[in-house]
């Protein structure tokens, strides 16, 4: 018997502002991890960027993600995968 919990899939949101140049690449990133969906990626309401919650700044514009040695216009694919793995393990 499959329970409701076993069938539950995480909710993935890609939030962006109009004309954000990073939106298409971020949506493609989310689709590469097998989920269709400036820019923000959340899984079950949690931002995928490690250490980004709670948000300390709110800007109506393009977002920059702090990677190990640089800034980027989209999150690392690893962050999205890890967020999905965490969501799969939640009760």
LINFEN-V403560 format. One record per residue. N is the residue number from 0. PSI is psi as a letter, one per 40 degrees, with the letter a starting at -180 (999 if undefined). Layout:
n=(N | N)
psi=(PSI | PSI)
This chain:
n=(0 | 1 | 2 | 3 | 4 | 5 | 6 | 7 | 8 | 9 | 10 | 11 | 12 | 13 | 14 | 15 | 16 | 17 | 18 | 19 | 20 | 21 | 22 | 23 | 24 | 25 | 26 | 27 | 28 | 29 | 30 | 31 | 32 | 33 | 34 | 35 | 36 | 37 | 38 | 39 | 40 | 41 | 42 | 43 | 44 | 45 | 46 | 47 | 48 | 49 | 50 | 51 | 52 | 53 | 54 | 55 | 56 | 57 | 58 | 59 | 60 | 61 | 62 | 63 | 64 | 65 | 66 | 67 | 68 | 69 | 70 | 71 | 72 | 73 | 74 | 75 | 76 | 77 | 78 | 79 | 80 | 81 | 82 | 83 | 84 | 85 | 86 | 87 | 88 | 89 | 90)
psi=(h | h | i | d | d | d | e | h | i | i | h | h | h | h | h | i | i | h | e | h | e | e | d | d | d | d | d | d | d | d | d | d | f | f | h | i | 999 | g | i | h | h | i | h | f | e | h | i | e | h | h | e | e | h | i | h | e | h | h | h | g | a | i | i | h | h | h | a | d | e | i | i | i | e | i | i | i | d | d | d | d | d | d | d | d | d | d | d | d | e | i | 999)
